Amino acid sequence: MRKTISTAWFQLKKTVFGEPAPKVAVIRLEGVIASGGGRFRSNLNLASVADQIEQAFTMQGVKAVALLVNSPGGSPVQSAMITDRIRAYADEKDIPVLAFAEDVAASGGYMISLAADEIYVNEASLVGSIGVISSGFGFQEAIKKIGVERRVYTAGESKSMLDSFADEKEEDIARLREIQDEIHEFFKSMVRKRRGKRLKGLRGKIFSGDVFTGNEAIKLGLVDGVGDVRSVMRDRFGDKVVLKVVGEKKSKFGALLGLKSGQISIDEIVTANRLGKVEDLPAGLISAVEERMWWNRFGL
């Protein structure tokens, strides 16, 4: 009933005031991609953007959906889920999707960009990183020096694979590489499917895990051209096009300080602690440092 009334009202306005200006829904996809979230960080994941995606594709009179992507990557699962959700709506509603890489659209950030029919960049954007990475630390020598005995009990011989407090085993490393190779193949298949004949150059370079500037990415066919959302949409739909940003939300932590959604700095956490608004400062610092490390991989 509500949809019927909304459609009727839209038609009435069209009759009285003439053809409305073209409307483009804009979704901002920014941050480290990871499930969950918390007081100190606003992770990018399907749960955090599902409502915005739905609102964008069901917006009355929308002509296209623009994705503003600024992410160094993260969880391949969450990246794929966001991509699949966007494509499902785009195919169902027959609405074109365009992605615009900002500072970085790498790894999972590039995977999300593949949801778009066209991808645009800035010349200095960092794009690609089509690969898989696992990292950690080995503390086995450290616990020996301080006289700590490690005790682990498992059911299943592989349950303690790559234990940070034990020496590495060749079979554990081999198994990890098998898993990485499988995920890498999944990522590559998505790139081939979405970019198709637009890919140029040696596949070994494209899928090496390397990151490319915007201009390099154009030459390799990973993206379609240089452009920002305003200029591209004005060229596509005219000077009167309306860009409507969909439902940006503040994180719970950011809302306390009046911050917009996105990255939260260590200084902001310390400031909040002084104001008595944060109880667990160490956990917040660790989360902020972890997030900063993701961006630092790309010099940002």
C-alpha positions as a Python dict, from the first residue, in 0.01 Angstrom:
ca = {
    (1, 'M'): (0, 0, 0),
    (2, 'R'): (279, 243, 96),
    (3, 'K'): (464, 166, -229),
    (4, 'T'): (147, 232, -431),
    (5, 'I'): (96, 571, -261),
    (6, 'S'): (461, 662, -314),
    (7, 'T'): (445, 575, -683),
    (8, 'A'): (122, 772, -728),
    (9, 'W'): (272, 1075, -554),
    (10, 'F'): (581, 1051, -775),
    (11, 'Q'): (363, 1047, -1089),
    (12, 'L'): (158, 1343, -961),
    (13, 'K'): (470, 1553, -901),
    (14, 'K'): (595, 1457, -1246),
    (15, 'T'): (269, 1573, -1402),
    (16, 'V'): (257, 1902, -1210),
    (17, 'F'): (624, 2002, -1204),
    (18, 'G'): (756, 1822, -1511),
    (19, 'E'): (1027, 1562, -1549),
    (20, 'P'): (1234, 1546, -1227),
    (21, 'A'): (1610, 1584, -1230),
    (22, 'P'): (1795, 1254, -1276),
    (23, 'K'): (1882, 1100, -940),
    (24, 'V'): (2191, 894, -854),
    (25, 'A'): (2216, 709, -522),
    (26, 'V'): (2562, 725, -368),
    (27, 'I'): (2692, 462, -123),
    (28, 'R'): (3014, 525, 66),
    (29, 'L'): (3215, 204, 124),
    (30, 'E'): (3508, 300, 342),
    (31, 'G'): (3734, 127, 593),
    (32, 'V'): (3891, -204, 674),
    (33, 'I'): (3667, -494, 571),
    (34, 'A'): (3596, -723, 864),
    (35, 'S'): (3300, -885, 1034),
    (36, 'G'): (3156, -732, 1345),
    (37, 'G'): (3267, -402, 1487),
    (38, 'G'): (3302, -239, 1818),
    (39, 'R'): (3331, 74, 2022),
    (40, 'F'): (3657, 180, 1865),
    (41, 'R'): (3622, 92, 1499),
    (42, 'S'): (3359, 91, 1227),
    (43, 'N'): (3435, -214, 1017),
    (44, 'L'): (3306, -236, 664),
    (45, 'N'): (3095, -549, 624),
    (46, 'L'): (2763, -659, 481),
    (47, 'A'): (2575, -596, 805),
    (48, 'S'): (2702, -237, 818),
    (49, 'V'): (2595, -149, 462),
    (50, 'A'): (2301, -380, 383),
    (51, 'D'): (2044, -110, 464),
    (52, 'Q'): (2222, 150, 251),
    (53, 'I'): (2240, -89, -43),
    (54, 'E'): (1868, -161, -20),
    (55, 'Q'): (1780, 207, 12),
    (56, 'A'): (1994, 297, -289),
    (57, 'F'): (1835, 47, -525),
    (58, 'T'): (1479, 111, -406),
    (59, 'M'): (1508, 490, -416),
    (60, 'Q'): (1221, 638, -618),
    (61, 'G'): (1335, 742, -966),
    (62, 'V'): (1701, 639, -923),
    (63, 'K'): (1890, 624, -1253),
    (64, 'A'): (2217, 474, -1127),
    (65, 'V'): (2402, 375, -812),
    (66, 'A'): (2751, 509, -740),
    (67, 'L'): (2993, 333, -506),
    (68, 'L'): (3259, 550, -341),
    (69, 'V'): (3525, 294, -248),
    (70, 'N'): (3810, 371, -9),
    (71, 'S'): (3936, 48, 146),
    (72, 'P'): (4271, -132, 189),
    (73, 'G'): (4091, -467, 203),
    (74, 'G'): (4031, -727, 471),
    (75, 'S'): (3797, -1022, 488),
    (76, 'P'): (3747, -1193, 149),
    (77, 'V'): (3417, -1335, 271),
    (78, 'Q'): (3267, -999, 369),
    (79, 'S'): (3404, -845, 47),
    (80, 'A'): (3235, -1112, -163),
    (81, 'M'): (2910, -1083, 32),
    (82, 'I'): (2892, -707, -24),
    (83, 'T'): (2973, -754, -394),
    (84, 'D'): (2708, -1024, -435),
    (85, 'R'): (2441, -817, -258),
    (86, 'I'): (2504, -516, -482),
    (87, 'R'): (2499, -731, -797),
    (88, 'A'): (2178, -904, -690),
    (89, 'Y'): (1997, -570, -659),
    (90, 'A'): (2154, -431, -977),
    (91, 'D'): (2040, -730, -1183),
    (92, 'E'): (1695, -741, -1023),
    (93, 'K'): (1626, -369, -1068),
    (94, 'D'): (1823, -331, -1393),
    (95, 'I'): (2009, -30, -1254),
    (96, 'P'): (2365, 51, -1365),
    (97, 'V'): (2638, 64, -1100),
    (98, 'L'): (2953, 273, -1120),
    (99, 'A'): (3242, 257, -871),
    (100, 'F'): (3481, 539, -789),
    (101, 'A'): (3808, 450, -618),
    (102, 'E'): (3938, 717, -384),
    (103, 'D'): (4274, 679, -205),
    (104, 'V'): (4280, 303, -231),
    (105, 'A'): (4065, 19, -365),
    (106, 'A'): (4293, -273, -296),
    (107, 'S'): (4242, -641, -222),
    (108, 'G'): (3889, -667, -77),
    (109, 'G'): (3838, -301, -166),
    (110, 'Y'): (3896, -385, -532),
    (111, 'M'): (3677, -693, -502),
    (112, 'I'): (3388, -470, -390),
    (113, 'S'): (3457, -240, -685),
    (114, 'L'): (3394, -537, -914),
    (115, 'A'): (3026, -508, -825),
    (116, 'A'): (3019, -209, -1059),
    (117, 'D'): (2964, -216, -1434),
    (118, 'E'): (3232, 53, -1466),
    (119, 'I'): (3517, 153, -1234),
    (120, 'Y'): (3673, 500, -1224),
    (121, 'V'): (3982, 620, -1040),
    (122, 'N'): (4199, 917, -965),
    (123, 'E'): (4540, 906, -1134),
    (124, 'A'): (4700, 861, -791),
    (125, 'S'): (4453, 602, -659),
    (126, 'L'): (4605, 269, -555),
    (127, 'V'): (4419, -23, -708),
    (128, 'G'): (4454, -401, -728),
    (129, 'S'): (4643, -614, -478),
    (130, 'I'): (4467, -922, -616),
    (131, 'G'): (4615, -1176, -382),
    (132, 'V'): (4586, -1331, -36),
    (133, 'I'): (4796, -1258, 271),
    (134, 'S'): (4830, -1414, 615),
    (135, 'S'): (5058, -1274, 882),
    (136, 'G'): (5141, -1333, 1246),
    (137, 'F'): (5422, -1358, 1498),
    (138, 'G'): (5630, -1634, 1650),
    (139, 'F'): (5678, -1613, 2027),
    (140, 'Q'): (5834, -1954, 2095),
    (141, 'E'): (6178, -1813, 2181),
    (142, 'A'): (6031, -1533, 2392),
    (143, 'I'): (5840, -1768, 2622),
    (144, 'K'): (6152, -1982, 2665),
    (145, 'K'): (6349, -1680, 2783),
    (146, 'I'): (6093, -1586, 3046),
    (147, 'G'): (6050, -1946, 3160),
    (148, 'V'): (5697, -2011, 3037),
    (149, 'E'): (5595, -2364, 2944),
    (150, 'R'): (5337, -2389, 2667),
    (151, 'R'): (5061, -2647, 2727),
    (152, 'V'): (4811, -2720, 2450),
    (153, 'Y'): (4565, -3010, 2435),
    (154, 'T'): (4367, -3078, 2117),
    (155, 'A'): (4136, -3331, 1962),
    (156, 'G'): (4239, -3334, 1598),
    (157, 'E'): (4599, -3323, 1484),
    (158, 'S'): (4560, -2998, 1290),
    (159, 'K'): (4367, -2806, 1553),
    (160, 'S'): (4673, -2610, 1669),
    (161, 'M'): (4805, -2537, 1320),
    (162, 'L'): (5047, -2242, 1311),
    (163, 'D'): (5048, -2193, 1686),
    (164, 'S'): (5232, -1866, 1751),
    (165, 'F'): (5400, -2015, 2059),
    (166, 'A'): (5541, -2322, 1882),
    (167, 'D'): (5793, -2382, 1605),
    (168, 'E'): (5648, -2374, 1255),
    (169, 'K'): (5579, -2707, 1089),
    (170, 'E'): (5632, -2755, 715),
    (171, 'E'): (5300, -2936, 682),
    (172, 'D'): (5119, -2643, 849),
    (173, 'I'): (5274, -2395, 607),
    (174, 'A'): (5188, -2619, 311),
    (175, 'R'): (4827, -2641, 427),
    (176, 'L'): (4804, -2264, 470),
    (177, 'R'): (4933, -2215, 118),
    (178, 'E'): (4670, -2454, -15),
    (179, 'I'): (4401, -2245, 150),
    (180, 'Q'): (4552, -1921, 21),
    (181, 'D'): (4575, -2060, -333),
    (182, 'E'): (4209, -2160, -326),
    (183, 'I'): (4098, -1815, -208),
    (184, 'H'): (4328, -1655, -464),
    (185, 'E'): (4167, -1856, -743),
    (186, 'F'): (3824, -1745, -619),
    (187, 'F'): (3936, -1381, -633),
    (188, 'K'): (4087, -1423, -981),
    (189, 'S'): (3769, -1585, -1111),
    (190, 'M'): (3568, -1283, -991),
    (191, 'V'): (3805, -1048, -1174),
    (192, 'R'): (3783, -1251, -1495),
    (193, 'K'): (3404, -1270, -1474),
    (194, 'R'): (3346, -902, -1407),
    (195, 'R'): (3622, -747, -1621),
    (196, 'G'): (3622, -1003, -1902),
    (197, 'K'): (3780, -886, -2227),
    (198, 'R'): (3865, -549, -2073),
    (199, 'L'): (4165, -711, -1900),
    (200, 'K'): (4492, -639, -2078),
    (201, 'G'): (4854, -741, -2029),
    (202, 'L'): (5004, -1043, -1859),
    (203, 'R'): (4775, -1222, -1617),
    (204, 'G'): (5080, -1302, -1405),
    (205, 'K'): (5126, -932, -1338),
    (206, 'I'): (4759, -859, -1285),
    (207, 'F'): (4716, -1142, -1035),
    (208, 'S'): (5054, -1106, -866),
    (209, 'G'): (4914, -926, -563),
    (210, 'D'): (5085, -606, -675),
    (211, 'V'): (4912, -271, -637),
    (212, 'F'): (4889, -22, -924),
    (213, 'T'): (4832, 350, -962),
    (214, 'G'): (4514, 463, -1130),
    (215, 'N'): (4686, 515, -1465),
    (216, 'E'): (4854, 172, -1447),
    (217, 'A'): (4522, 10, -1360),
    (218, 'I'): (4363, 164, -1669),
    (219, 'K'): (4636, 21, -1894),
    (220, 'L'): (4584, -325, -1738),
    (221, 'G'): (4207, -306, -1781),
    (222, 'L'): (4138, -331, -1409),
    (223, 'V'): (3943, -4, -1426),
    (224, 'D'): (3776, 196, -1702),
    (225, 'G'): (3904, 550, -1670),
    (226, 'V'): (3985, 858, -1466),
    (227, 'G'): (3694, 1046, -1316),
    (228, 'D'): (3512, 1152, -1001),
    (229, 'V'): (3150, 1083, -923),
    (230, 'R'): (3029, 1438, -991),
    (231, 'S'): (3195, 1484, -1329),
    (232, 'V'): (3114, 1135, -1458),
    (233, 'M'): (2750, 1153, -1353),
    (234, 'R'): (2709, 1502, -1500),
    (235, 'D'): (2849, 1376, -1831),
    (236, 'R'): (2617, 1075, -1814),
    (237, 'F'): (2292, 1238, -1698),
    (238, 'G'): (2336, 1611, -1746),
    (239, 'D'): (2418, 1910, -1528),
    (240, 'K'): (2098, 1879, -1325),
    (241, 'V'): (2174, 1532, -1194),
    (242, 'V'): (2117, 1497, -820),
    (243, 'L'): (2368, 1293, -616),
    (244, 'K'): (2197, 1160, -307),
    (245, 'V'): (2424, 1003, -45),
    (246, 'V'): (2243, 713, 119),
    (247, 'G'): (2218, 669, 495),
    (248, 'E'): (2565, 738, 633),
    (249, 'K'): (2565, 631, 996),
    (250, 'K'): (2785, 736, 1286),
    (251, 'S'): (2949, 463, 1485),
    (252, 'K'): (2836, 439, 1848),
    (253, 'F'): (3178, 560, 1961),
    (254, 'G'): (3192, 838, 1704),
    (255, 'A'): (2844, 953, 1795),
    (256, 'L'): (2962, 1024, 2151),
    (257, 'L'): (3216, 1270, 2015),
    (258, 'G'): (3012, 1395, 1721),
    (259, 'L'): (3239, 1214, 1475),
    (260, 'K'): (3139, 1096, 1129),
    (261, 'S'): (3164, 728, 1042),
    (262, 'G'): (3504, 600, 928),
    (263, 'Q'): (3846, 580, 1083),
    (264, 'I'): (3896, 676, 1447),
    (265, 'S'): (4243, 792, 1542),
    (266, 'I'): (4442, 707, 1852),
    (267, 'D'): (4432, 1074, 1953),
    (268, 'E'): (4052, 1069, 1940),
    (269, 'I'): (4043, 761, 2162),
    (270, 'V'): (4273, 924, 2417),
    (271, 'T'): (4062, 1240, 2409),
    (272, 'A'): (3747, 1039, 2471),
    (273, 'N'): (3919, 863, 2760),
    (274, 'R'): (4001, 1198, 2922),
    (275, 'L'): (3635, 1291, 2890),
    (276, 'G'): (3542, 973, 3072),
    (277, 'K'): (3364, 827, 2770),
    (278, 'V'): (3585, 520, 2719),
    (279, 'E'): (3640, 253, 2983),
    (280, 'D'): (3874, 17, 2797),
    (281, 'L'): (4151, 237, 2657),
    (282, 'P'): (4406, -44, 2590),
    (283, 'A'): (4159, -237, 2374),
    (284, 'G'): (4078, 77, 2182),
    (285, 'L'): (4444, 154, 2118),
    (286, 'I'): (4504, -198, 1988),
    (287, 'S'): (4206, -174, 1754),
    (288, 'A'): (4319, 165, 1626),
    (289, 'V'): (4674, 41, 1568),
    (290, 'E'): (4548, -268, 1382),
    (291, 'E'): (4334, -53, 1155),
    (292, 'R'): (4619, 191, 1097),
    (293, 'M'): (4846, -98, 991),
    (294, 'W'): (4604, -191, 713),
    (295, 'W'): (4619, 160, 569),
    (296, 'N'): (4996, 190, 622),
    (297, 'R'): (5054, -98, 379),
    (298, 'F'): (4966, 152, 106),
    (299, 'G'): (5144, 453, 255),
    (300, 'L'): (4821, 612, 377),
}
